[in-house]
Amino acid sequence: MEEPHTARIGDNCTLADEIDELRRRMTEEFLKEESFTSESVMEISRRLDRKINEYMRLNFVHNR
């Protein structure tokens, strides 16, 4: 069984990679919009939250 942070998704991308990419995109969008509450920043933030929750669930199941 692979470690949760190395579980492959999509085109050879790990869940941790996807989280890092969403963080980067959220930062870029914030700098462009200059607002934490712009709809585009909030949408990326919600997607990031879901991925982090998925990561945490995988770690919880793996560590049982």
Order of alpha helices (4+ residues) and beta strands (2+ residues): beta-beta-alpha-alpha
